[in-house]
Amino acid sequence: MDEPADARVGRGQRLQEAVREDLELFSVEELEARIIVLEAEIARSRAEIGRKQAGRAAADALFGRKPE
């Protein structure tokens, strides 16, 4: 039986696919646009790390766990 066309993509799979793309095929403008998108994703990832660390610190403070 065939897989459905909208089969779920694994976590991080699209990032791995983007990393493997042949950059030689892109124009300068496309590469610059790609960098803008990647920098925005880095900022988004860093913000999420900050939120997770703050949540963890709050939980540790509430439950009395000492920071490492």
N, CA, C and O atoms as a Tinker XYZ file with bonds, in Angstrom:
   272  protein
     1  N      0.844000   -1.183000    0.000000    73     2
     2  CA     0.000000    0.000000    0.000000    64     1     3
     3  C      0.887000    1.243000    0.000000    63     2     4     5
     4  O      1.881000    1.290000    0.726000    81     3
     5  N      0.547000    2.237000   -0.794000    73     3     6
     6  CA     1.328000    3.466000   -0.882000    64     5     7
     7  C      1.115000    4.344000    0.345000    63     6     8     9
     8  O      0.058000    4.325000    0.975000    81     7
     9  N      2.178000    5.132000    0.669000    73     7    10
    10  CA     2.056000    6.096000    1.763000    64     9    11
    11  C      1.225000    7.272000    1.284000    63    10    12    13
    12  O      1.245000    7.609000    0.101000    81    11
    13  N      0.490000    7.901000    2.205000    73    11    14
    14  CA    -0.279000    9.081000    1.805000    64    13    15
    15  C      0.666000   10.214000    1.394000    63    14    16    17
    16  O      1.794000   10.299000    1.879000    81    15
    17  N      0.191000   11.081000    0.497000    73    15    18
    18  CA     1.009000   12.175000   -0.013000    64    17    19
    19  C      1.412000   13.141000    1.085000    63    18    20    21
    20  O      2.466000   13.770000    0.993000    81    19
    21  N      0.601000   13.272000    2.118000    73    19    22
    22  CA     0.897000   14.203000    3.208000    64    21    23
    23  C      1.507000   13.483000    4.412000    63    22    24    25
    24  O      1.210000   13.811000    5.560000    81    23
    25  N      2.368000   12.492000    4.131000    73    23    26
    26  CA     3.019000   11.752000    5.217000    64    25    27
    27  C      3.792000   12.715000    6.092000    63    26    28    29
    28  O      4.368000   13.691000    5.612000    81    27
    29  N      3.798000   12.430000    7.362000    73    27    30
    30  CA     4.444000   13.304000    8.339000    64    29    31
    31  C      5.951000   13.343000    8.151000    63    30    32    33
    32  O      6.589000   12.319000    7.910000    81    31
    33  N      6.500000   14.526000    8.265000    73    31    34
    34  CA     7.943000   14.717000    8.140000    64    33    35
    35  C      8.543000   14.645000    9.542000    63    34    36    37
    36  O      8.011000   15.236000   10.482000    81    35
    37  N      9.644000   13.924000    9.675000    73    35    38
    38  CA    10.283000   13.775000   10.969000    64    37    39
    39  C     10.877000   15.079000   11.473000    63    38    40    41
    40  O     11.207000   15.970000   10.690000    81    39
    41  N     11.008000   15.180000   12.784000    73    39    42
    42  CA    11.568000   16.368000   13.409000    64    41    43
    43  C     12.987000   16.610000   12.903000    63    42    44    45
    44  O     13.837000   15.723000   12.981000    81    43
    45  N     13.241000   17.810000   12.386000    73    43    46
    46  CA    14.560000   18.162000   11.904000    64    45    47
    47  C     14.885000   17.672000   10.505000    63    46    48    49
    48  O     15.955000   17.977000    9.979000    81    47
    49  N     13.987000   16.924000    9.899000    73    47    50
    50  CA    14.251000   16.353000    8.575000    64    49    51
    51  C     14.410000   17.435000    7.512000    63    50    52    53
    52  O     15.298000   17.344000    6.665000    81    51
    53  N     13.569000   18.445000    7.549000    73    51    54
    54  CA    13.663000   19.510000    6.541000    64    53    55
    55  C     14.960000   20.291000    6.690000    63    54    56    57
    56  O     15.550000   20.715000    5.696000    81    55
    57  N     15.404000   20.484000    7.926000    73    55    58
    58  CA    16.681000   21.167000    8.156000    64    57    59
    59  C     17.812000   20.350000    7.552000    63    58    60    61
    60  O     18.702000   20.911000    6.915000    81    59
    61  N     17.794000   19.055000    7.738000    73    59    62
    62  CA    18.827000   18.196000    7.169000    64    61    63
    63  C     18.807000   18.243000    5.640000    63    62    64    65
    64  O     19.855000   18.230000    4.995000    81    63
    65  N     17.620000   18.299000    5.078000    73    63    66
    66  CA    17.509000   18.399000    3.619000    64    65    67
    67  C     18.085000   19.724000    3.128000    63    66    68    69
    68  O     18.769000   19.759000    2.105000    81    67
    69  N     17.817000   20.813000    3.845000    73    67    70
    70  CA    18.331000   22.126000    3.453000    64    69    71
    71  C     19.854000   22.161000    3.524000    63    70    72    73
    72  O     20.502000   22.777000    2.678000    81    71
    73  N     20.421000   21.511000    4.518000    73    71    74
    74  CA    21.874000   21.494000    4.691000    64    73    75
    75  C     22.551000   20.751000    3.541000    63    74    76    77
    76  O     23.683000   21.069000    3.174000    81    75
    77  N     21.869000   19.777000    2.982000    73    75    78
    78  CA    22.455000   18.964000    1.903000    64    77    79
    79  C     22.268000   19.573000    0.511000    63    78    80    81
    80  O     22.793000   19.040000   -0.467000    81    79
    81  N     21.529000   20.681000    0.406000    73    79    82
    82  CA    21.296000   21.281000   -0.910000    64    81    83
    83  C     22.607000   21.753000   -1.531000    63    82    84    85
    84  O     23.519000   22.197000   -0.835000    81    83
    85  N     22.678000   21.646000   -2.851000    73    83    86
    86  CA    23.852000   22.091000   -3.594000    64    85    87
    87  C     23.770000   23.604000   -3.765000    63    86    88    89
    88  O     22.968000   24.096000   -4.559000    81    87
    89  N     24.588000   24.340000   -3.028000    73    87    90
    90  CA    24.542000   25.796000   -3.061000    64    89    91
    91  C     25.028000   26.364000   -4.393000    63    90    92    93
    92  O     24.743000   27.516000   -4.719000    81    91
    93  N     25.741000   25.578000   -5.140000    73    91    94
    94  CA    26.229000   26.011000   -6.453000    64    93    95
    95  C     25.069000   26.380000   -7.384000    63    94    96    97
    96  O     25.240000   27.178000   -8.305000    81    95
    97  N     23.899000   25.800000   -7.143000    73    95    98
    98  CA    22.743000   26.025000   -8.006000    64    97    99
    99  C     22.022000   27.337000   -7.712000    63    98   100   101
   100  O     21.156000   27.748000   -8.484000    81    99
   101  N     22.369000   28.005000   -6.599000    73    99   102
   102  CA    21.681000   29.215000   -6.184000    64   101   103
   103  C     22.380000   30.461000   -6.721000    63   102   104   105
   104  O     23.602000   30.481000   -6.870000    81   103
   105  N     21.597000   31.498000   -7.011000    73   103   106
   106  CA    22.166000   32.790000   -7.399000    64   105   107
   107  C     22.622000   33.522000   -6.129000    63   106   108   109
   108  O     22.314000   33.105000   -5.012000    81   107
   109  N     23.354000   34.613000   -6.323000    73   107   110
   110  CA    23.790000   35.419000   -5.183000    64   109   111
   111  C     22.573000   35.919000   -4.408000    63   110   112   113
   112  O     22.559000   35.872000   -3.178000    81   111
   113  N     21.566000   36.392000   -5.110000    73   111   114
   114  CA    20.357000   36.905000   -4.466000    64   113   115
   115  C     19.652000   35.808000   -3.663000    63   114   116   117
   116  O     19.179000   36.049000   -2.552000    81   115
   117  N     19.586000   34.615000   -4.229000    73   115   118
   118  CA    18.954000   33.497000   -3.521000    64   117   119
   119  C     19.759000   33.110000   -2.285000    63   118   120   121
   120  O     19.185000   32.777000   -1.248000    81   119
   121  N     21.067000   33.151000   -2.390000    73   119   122
   122  CA    21.914000   32.831000   -1.234000    64   121   123
   123  C     21.752000   33.878000   -0.138000    63   122   124   125
   124  O     21.700000   33.542000    1.045000    81   123
   125  N     21.674000   35.147000   -0.532000    73   123   126
   126  CA    21.464000   36.208000    0.462000    64   125   127
   127  C     20.112000   36.046000    1.154000    63   126   128   129
   128  O     20.009000   36.222000    2.368000    81   127
   129  N     19.084000   35.713000    0.387000    73   127   130
   130  CA    17.758000   35.478000    0.968000    64   129   131
   131  C     17.794000   34.273000    1.901000    63   130   132   133
   132  O     17.164000   34.284000    2.958000    81   131
   133  N     18.516000   33.253000    1.519000    73   131   134
   134  CA    18.662000   32.043000    2.350000    64   133   135
   135  C     19.319000   32.391000    3.678000    63   134   136   137
   136  O     18.903000   31.897000    4.725000    81   135
   137  N     20.341000   33.236000    3.641000    73   135   138
   138  CA    21.031000   33.642000    4.862000    64   137   139
   139  C     20.084000   34.398000    5.788000    63   138   140   141
   140  O     20.100000   34.185000    7.001000    81   139
   141  N     19.262000   35.277000    5.223000    73   139   142
   142  CA    18.294000   36.019000    6.032000    64   141   143
   143  C     17.340000   35.062000    6.739000    63   142   144   145
   144  O     17.065000   35.216000    7.929000    81   143
   145  N     16.842000   34.084000    6.011000    73   143   146
   146  CA    15.917000   33.104000    6.597000    64   145   147
   147  C     16.617000   32.285000    7.682000    63   146   148   149
   148  O     16.050000   32.052000    8.750000    81   147
   149  N     17.840000   31.851000    7.408000    73   147   150
   150  CA    18.574000   31.050000    8.387000    64   149   151
   151  C     18.893000   31.855000    9.644000    63   150   152   153
   152  O     18.805000   31.328000   10.753000    81   151
   153  N     19.266000   33.133000    9.482000    73   151   154
   154  CA    19.539000   33.974000   10.647000    64   153   155
   155  C     18.276000   34.182000   11.480000    63   154   156   157
   156  O     18.341000   34.203000   12.709000    81   155
   157  N     17.140000   34.332000   10.827000    73   155   158
   158  CA    15.869000   34.459000   11.549000    64   157   159
   159  C     15.561000   33.174000   12.314000    63   158   160   161
   160  O     15.056000   33.224000   13.435000    81   159
   161  N     15.858000   32.039000   11.720000    73   159   162
   162  CA    15.612000   30.756000   12.394000    64   161   163
   163  C     16.549000   30.583000   13.585000    63   162   164   165
   164  O     16.144000   30.039000   14.613000    81   163
   165  N     17.796000   31.038000   13.460000    73   163   166
   166  CA    18.733000   30.996000   14.578000    64   165   167
   167  C     18.197000   31.846000   15.728000    63   166   168   169
   168  O     18.208000   31.409000   16.879000    81   167
   169  N     17.730000   33.054000   15.424000    73   167   170
   170  CA    17.173000   33.931000   16.454000    64   169   171
   171  C     15.957000   33.289000   17.113000    63   170   172   173
   172  O     15.803000   33.360000   18.333000    81   171
   173  N     15.105000   32.671000   16.326000    73   171   174
   174  CA    13.913000   31.999000   16.867000    64   173   175
   175  C     14.302000   30.836000   17.771000    63   174   176   177
   176  O     13.696000   30.628000   18.822000    81   175
   177  N     15.312000   30.084000   17.358000    73   175   178
   178  CA    15.786000   28.955000   18.164000    64   177   179
   179  C     16.393000   29.438000   19.472000    63   178   180   181
   180  O     16.144000   28.851000   20.526000    81   179
   181  N     17.193000   30.512000   19.413000    73   179   182
   182  CA    17.797000   31.064000   20.636000    64   181   183
   183  C     16.736000   31.584000   21.593000    63   182   184   185
   184  O     16.858000   31.412000   22.806000    81   183
   185  N     15.694000   32.220000   21.059000    73   183   186
   186  CA    14.604000   32.708000   21.900000    64   185   187
   187  C     13.895000   31.542000   22.592000    63   186   188   189
   188  O     13.538000   31.635000   23.766000    81   187
   189  N     13.697000   30.465000   21.871000    73   187   190
   190  CA    13.040000   29.292000   22.468000    64   189   191
   191  C     13.919000   28.669000   23.553000    63   190   192   193
   192  O     13.413000   28.237000   24.588000    81   191
   193  N     15.221000   28.624000   23.321000    73   191   194
   194  CA    16.143000   28.133000   24.353000    64   193   195
   195  C     16.011000   28.986000   25.602000    63   194   196   197
   196  O     15.941000   28.460000   26.713000    81   195
   197  N     15.975000   30.306000   25.427000    73   195   198
   198  CA    15.817000   31.214000   26.562000    64   197   199
   199  C     14.526000   30.960000   27.320000    63   198   200   201
   200  O     14.526000   30.950000   28.551000    81   199
   201  N     13.415000   30.753000   26.603000    73   199   202
   202  CA    12.134000   30.459000   27.253000    64   201   203
   203  C     12.195000   29.144000   28.022000    63   202   204   205
   204  O     11.686000   29.047000   29.139000    81   203
   205  N     12.811000   28.148000   27.430000    73   203   206
   206  CA    12.909000   26.846000   28.098000    64   205   207
   207  C     13.799000   26.930000   29.332000    63   206   208   209
   208  O     13.488000   26.336000   30.364000    81   207
   209  N     14.905000   27.664000   29.232000    73   207   210
   210  CA    15.791000   27.816000   30.386000    64   209   211
   211  C     15.098000   28.584000   31.512000    63   210   212   213
   212  O     15.255000   28.243000   32.685000    81   211
   213  N     14.332000   29.620000   31.157000    73   211   214
   214  CA    13.600000   30.379000   32.163000    64   213   215
   215  C     12.536000   29.513000   32.838000    63   214   216   217
   216  O     12.356000   29.577000   34.054000    81   215
   217  N     11.838000   28.706000   32.047000    73   215   218
   218  CA    10.844000   27.800000   32.612000    64   217   219
   219  C     11.476000   26.778000   33.539000    63   218   220   221
   220  O     10.932000   26.461000   34.596000    81   219
   221  N     12.621000   26.270000   33.135000    73   219   222
   222  CA    13.326000   25.294000   33.971000    64   221   223
   223  C     13.803000   25.932000   35.270000    63   222   224   225
   224  O     13.692000   25.331000   36.339000    81   223
   225  N     14.341000   27.166000   35.176000    73   223   226
   226  CA    14.800000   27.867000   36.374000    64   225   227
   227  C     13.640000   28.143000   37.328000    63   226   228   229
   228  O     13.790000   28.023000   38.544000    81   227
   229  N     12.484000   28.514000   36.775000    73   227   230
   230  CA    11.307000   28.754000   37.607000    64   229   231
   231  C     10.856000   27.478000   38.301000    63   230   232   233
   232  O     10.509000   27.503000   39.482000    81   231
   233  N     10.857000   26.374000   37.583000    73   231   234
   234  CA    10.472000   25.093000   38.178000    64   233   235
   235  C     11.473000   24.673000   39.256000    63   234   236   237
   236  O     11.086000   24.192000   40.321000    81   235
   237  N     12.751000   24.858000   38.973000    73   235   238
   238  CA    13.780000   24.521000   39.958000    64   237   239
   239  C     13.633000   25.368000   41.213000    63   238   240   241
   240  O     13.789000   24.862000   42.324000    81   239
   241  N     13.331000   26.667000   41.046000    73   239   242
   242  CA    13.144000   27.549000   42.196000    64   241   243
   243  C     11.920000   27.137000   42.995000    63   242   244   245
   244  O     11.933000   27.176000   44.225000    81   243
   245  N     10.869000   26.744000   42.302000    73   243   246
   246  CA     9.630000   26.347000   42.969000    64   245   247
   247  C      9.807000   25.046000   43.747000    63   246   248   249
   248  O      9.301000   24.915000   44.861000    81   247
   249  N     10.511000   24.098000   43.173000    73   247   250
   250  CA    10.652000   22.789000   43.780000    64   249   251
   251  C     11.958000   22.616000   44.548000    63   250   252   253
   252  O     12.247000   21.529000   45.048000    81   251
   253  N     12.740000   23.675000   44.640000    73   251   254
   254  CA    13.928000   23.658000   45.482000    64   253   255
   255  C     15.146000   22.986000   44.923000    63   254   256   257
   256  O     16.062000   22.672000   45.683000    81   255
   257  N     15.207000   22.748000   43.634000    73   255   258
   258  CA    16.382000   22.132000   43.048000    64   257   259
   259  C     17.465000   23.172000   42.885000    63   258   260   261
   260  O     17.199000   24.278000   42.416000    81   259
   261  N     18.678000   22.833000   43.263000    73   259   262
   262  CA    19.798000   23.771000   43.160000    64   261   263
   263  C     20.325000   23.767000   41.728000    63   262   264   265
   264  O     20.412000   22.715000   41.095000    81   263
   265  N     20.680000   24.967000   41.214000    73   263   266
   266  CA    21.249000   25.018000   39.859000    64   265   267
   267  C     22.593000   24.306000   39.807000    63   266   268   269
   268  O     23.335000   24.270000   40.790000    81   267
   269  N     22.892000   23.741000   38.640000    73   267   270
   270  CA    24.149000   22.993000   38.474000    64   269   271
   271  C     25.287000   23.891000   38.148000    63   270   272
   272  O     26.413000   23.424000   37.976000    81   271
